Amino acid sequence: MKLRSLTGTISALVTPFRNQQVDYTDLKKLVDFQIKGGIDGLVPVGTTGESPTLDHHEHMDVIRATVEYARGFVPVIAGTGSNSTQEAIELTKLSHEAGVDAMLVVAPYYNKPSQEGVFRYFATLADTTDKPIIIYSIPGRCGIEVSVPVIERLRAKYPHVRTVKEAGGNVDRVDQLKQAMGSDITVLSGDDSLTLPFISVGAEGVISVASNLFVRETCLMVRLARNGDLTKASKIHRQLYPIFKALFIEPNPVPIKTALARAGVIASAEVRPPLCEMTAANCAILEAALAAIDRKK
C-alpha cells in the first residue's frame, strides 16, 4: 500500500451544524475552501469536529462525506479514538473501509489507564488496520500522556505507527521523541502557537485549528519553517499569534466556528451542548484579533 505524506499543514476540521444537524453543504464548502487554499491534509471528527457530541452514525457519515468531498486531492485522517477500546476498534475498521488515508487516535480519556494499558490500546488498534495511525497525546484533555517509551514500543512493533500529534504544550517533548527515535518518528504540533518552535527543533508540521480559516497563511508559515527560513516564518507567526491565542479563549471549536461564520465560510457558528456561544466580551477580543489580521492583508 502506497502511503501518503502526513506532514505539513493539516486542518482539524470543524463540523458545521444548522439547526443542530450536520450541515453537509457547508462541510463540502469548507473542504473545497481548504483544498483551494493549499492544505496538506484534513482531519474530520477530531476534538475540533465535536466528536464527543456526534453519535456513531453521524461520526461515520462525516468521515465518509469528507473522503468524498476531498476527491483524493489531499489525505483524509479520520478521528477514531475513544475511551472505549471496542468503540475505537469499530470506528477504525469502518474508517478503513470508508477509504481514509490514516487515523488520528487520541489517548484513552477519563479512564486514566496505566502506560501498559495505553500501549495495549494503541496496539489493538494497530492490529485492526494497516493504514497509518497517528498517536495523539493531549494530557490536558485526557488526563494522561502517551509516554516516549510507549511510543518507542509501538514504533518498533508496527511499521504503520510512526507519527505523533503532540499537544502537551512542551517543546521539549519534540526533542525527547527525536532523541529516542530520530527520523523514525514524525512529530506534528497539536498547538498552533507552538508550531514554529516545534518545527525549529524537528517537528514536521501541525494539525491546526487556525488553518480552518487561515489556510494559506498557516501553510506558508509551515512551509517556510520546514525549508529553514525561520526569519520569514517568524514574521507570519507574529502576525497570526493574536489569532492563535484568541481561538482558545473559550473551548475549541467555539471561537473558530465563530470566526468561520464571520468570514462566510460556513453559515452558522452553532455548536452542540454542552458547548455554547461565546460571551460578548470574548467575541470582542476575537473580533479585534480578526480585524488586525484583515488590516495586514
WOURKA-V384552 format. One record per pair of residues at least 4 apart in sequence whose ideal C-beta (glycine too) atoms are under 6 Angstrom apart, sorted by the first residue. I is the first residue (numbers start at 0). GAP is how many residues later the second one is. D is the distance in whole Angstrom. If there is no record, write none. Layout:
# WOURKA-V384552
i:I gap:GAP d:D
i:I gap:GAP d:D
This chain:
# WOURKA-V384552
i:3 gap:71 d:5
i:3 gap:97 d:5
i:5 gap:96 d:6
i:5 gap:157 d:5
i:6 gap:197 d:4
i:6 gap:198 d:4
i:7 gap:32 d:3
i:7 gap:197 d:5
i:7 gap:214 d:6
i:8 gap:31 d:5
i:8 gap:197 d:6
i:8 gap:199 d:6
i:8 gap:202 d:5
i:8 gap:209 d:5
i:8 gap:210 d:4
i:8 gap:213 d:5
i:9 gap:30 d:6
i:9 gap:31 d:4
i:9 gap:197 d:5
i:10 gap:23 d:5
i:10 gap:28 d:5
i:10 gap:31 d:6
i:10 gap:197 d:6
i:10 gap:200 d:5
i:10 gap:201 d:6
i:11 gap:31 d:5
i:11 gap:34 d:5
i:11 gap:36 d:4
i:11 gap:195 d:5
i:11 gap:197 d:6
i:12 gap:29 d:6
i:12 gap:31 d:5
i:12 gap:36 d:6
i:13 gap:34 d:6
i:13 gap:198 d:6
i:13 gap:239 d:5
i:13 gap:243 d:5
i:14 gap:34 d:4
i:14 gap:35 d:5
i:14 gap:47 d:6
i:15 gap:7 d:4
i:15 gap:10 d:4
i:15 gap:11 d:5
i:15 gap:250 d:5
i:16 gap:6 d:6
i:16 gap:253 d:4
i:17 gap:5 d:4
i:17 gap:250 d:5
i:21 gap:36 d:6
i:23 gap:41 d:6
i:25 gap:240 d:4
i:25 gap:241 d:6
i:26 gap:38 d:6
i:27 gap:41 d:5
i:30 gap:38 d:4
i:30 gap:39 d:6
i:32 gap:232 d:6
i:33 gap:5 d:4
i:33 gap:181 d:6
i:34 gap:38 d:5
i:36 gap:178 d:3
i:36 gap:179 d:5
i:37 gap:181 d:5
i:38 gap:35 d:6
i:38 gap:176 d:6
i:40 gap:33 d:5
i:40 gap:34 d:4
i:40 gap:36 d:6
i:41 gap:32 d:6
i:41 gap:34 d:5
i:42 gap:34 d:5
i:42 gap:61 d:5
i:42 gap:164 d:6
i:43 gap:5 d:5
i:43 gap:18 d:5
i:43 gap:19 d:5
i:43 gap:22 d:4
i:44 gap:4 d:4
i:44 gap:6 d:5
i:44 gap:14 d:5
i:44 gap:17 d:5
i:44 gap:34 d:4
i:45 gap:33 d:4
i:45 gap:58 d:6
i:47 gap:161 d:6
i:47 gap:204 d:6
i:47 gap:205 d:5
i:49 gap:222 d:6
i:50 gap:28 d:5
i:52 gap:219 d:4
i:53 gap:4 d:4
i:53 gap:5 d:5
i:56 gap:4 d:6
i:59 gap:34 d:5
i:62 gap:15 d:5
i:62 gap:32 d:6
i:62 gap:35 d:6
i:63 gap:34 d:5
i:65 gap:10 d:5
i:66 gap:9 d:5
i:66 gap:31 d:6
i:66 gap:32 d:5
i:69 gap:4 d:6
i:69 gap:6 d:5
i:74 gap:26 d:4
i:75 gap:24 d:5
i:75 gap:25 d:6
i:76 gap:25 d:4
i:76 gap:27 d:5
i:77 gap:17 d:4
i:77 gap:22 d:4
i:77 gap:25 d:5
i:78 gap:25 d:5
i:79 gap:8 d:6
i:79 gap:11 d:4
i:79 gap:12 d:4
i:79 gap:15 d:5
i:79 gap:23 d:5
i:79 gap:25 d:6
i:80 gap:7 d:6
i:80 gap:24 d:4
i:80 gap:25 d:4
i:81 gap:5 d:4
i:81 gap:6 d:4
i:82 gap:25 d:5
i:82 gap:26 d:5
i:82 gap:27 d:5
i:82 gap:28 d:5
i:84 gap:36 d:5
i:84 gap:39 d:6
i:87 gap:37 d:6
i:88 gap:39 d:5
i:91 gap:11 d:6
i:91 gap:33 d:5
i:91 gap:36 d:5
i:91 gap:37 d:6
i:92 gap:35 d:6
i:94 gap:5 d:5
i:94 gap:8 d:6
i:95 gap:33 d:5
i:95 gap:35 d:6
i:101 gap:29 d:6
i:101 gap:30 d:4
i:102 gap:30 d:5
i:103 gap:30 d:5
i:103 gap:32 d:5
i:104 gap:20 d:6
i:104 gap:28 d:5
i:105 gap:30 d:4
i:106 gap:30 d:6
i:106 gap:35 d:5
i:106 gap:37 d:6
i:106 gap:39 d:5
i:107 gap:5 d:6
i:107 gap:13 d:5
i:108 gap:33 d:4
i:111 gap:31 d:5
i:111 gap:32 d:6
i:112 gap:4 d:3
i:112 gap:5 d:6
i:114 gap:32 d:5
i:114 gap:35 d:5
i:117 gap:28 d:6
i:117 gap:32 d:6
i:118 gap:4 d:6
i:118 gap:31 d:5
i:118 gap:34 d:6
i:121 gap:32 d:5
i:125 gap:7 d:6
i:125 gap:32 d:4
i:125 gap:35 d:5
i:129 gap:30 d:6
i:131 gap:28 d:5
i:132 gap:28 d:5
i:133 gap:29 d:4
i:133 gap:31 d:5
i:134 gap:11 d:6
i:134 gap:29 d:5
i:135 gap:29 d:4
i:136 gap:8 d:6
i:136 gap:9 d:4
i:136 gap:29 d:6
i:137 gap:4 d:6
i:137 gap:29 d:4
i:138 gap:6 d:4
i:138 gap:29 d:5
i:145 gap:4 d:6
i:147 gap:28 d:5
i:147 gap:32 d:5
i:151 gap:28 d:6
i:153 gap:4 d:6
i:153 gap:7 d:5
i:154 gap:6 d:6
i:154 gap:26 d:6
i:161 gap:24 d:6
i:162 gap:23 d:4
i:163 gap:23 d:5
i:164 gap:23 d:5
i:164 gap:25 d:5
i:164 gap:42 d:5
i:165 gap:7 d:5
i:165 gap:21 d:6
i:165 gap:24 d:6
i:166 gap:23 d:3
i:166 gap:24 d:6
i:167 gap:5 d:6
i:170 gap:26 d:5
i:173 gap:13 d:5
i:173 gap:24 d:5
i:173 gap:27 d:5
i:173 gap:28 d:5
i:173 gap:29 d:5
i:174 gap:4 d:6
i:174 gap:26 d:6
i:176 gap:8 d:5
i:176 gap:10 d:6
i:177 gap:24 d:5
i:180 gap:4 d:4
i:185 gap:18 d:5
i:186 gap:16 d:4
i:187 gap:17 d:5
i:187 gap:18 d:6
i:187 gap:19 d:5
i:188 gap:5 d:5
i:188 gap:6 d:4
i:188 gap:9 d:4
i:188 gap:14 d:6
i:188 gap:17 d:4
i:189 gap:17 d:6
i:191 gap:16 d:5
i:191 gap:17 d:6
i:191 gap:18 d:5
i:191 gap:52 d:4
i:192 gap:51 d:4
i:193 gap:4 d:5
i:194 gap:11 d:4
i:195 gap:29 d:6
i:195 gap:37 d:6
i:195 gap:41 d:5
i:197 gap:5 d:4
i:198 gap:4 d:5
i:198 gap:26 d:4
i:204 gap:17 d:6
i:207 gap:10 d:5
i:208 gap:38 d:6
i:208 gap:43 d:6
i:208 gap:47 d:5
i:209 gap:4 d:5
i:209 gap:8 d:6
i:209 gap:33 d:6
i:209 gap:34 d:6
i:209 gap:37 d:6
i:210 gap:4 d:5
i:210 gap:7 d:4
i:211 gap:44 d:5
i:212 gap:46 d:5
i:212 gap:47 d:6
i:212 gap:50 d:6
i:213 gap:4 d:5
i:220 gap:12 d:5
i:220 gap:15 d:4
i:220 gap:16 d:6
i:223 gap:5 d:4
i:223 gap:8 d:5
i:223 gap:9 d:4
i:224 gap:8 d:4
i:228 gap:4 d:6
i:229 gap:4 d:6
i:238 gap:57 d:6
i:239 gap:4 d:6
i:241 gap:4 d:6
i:241 gap:47 d:4
i:242 gap:46 d:5
i:245 gap:39 d:6
i:245 gap:40 d:5
i:245 gap:43 d:4
i:246 gap:8 d:5
i:246 gap:9 d:5
i:248 gap:33 d:5
i:248 gap:36 d:6
i:249 gap:4 d:5
i:249 gap:5 d:6
i:249 gap:28 d:5
i:249 gap:32 d:5
i:252 gap:4 d:5
i:253 gap:17 d:6
i:253 gap:21 d:6
i:253 gap:24 d:6
i:254 gap:31 d:5
i:256 gap:12 d:4
i:257 gap:11 d:5
i:257 gap:20 d:6
i:258 gap:31 d:6
i:259 gap:5 d:4
i:259 gap:6 d:5
i:260 gap:5 d:6
i:260 gap:7 d:6
i:260 gap:8 d:4
i:270 gap:4 d:4
i:277 gap:4 d:5
i:277 gap:5 d:5
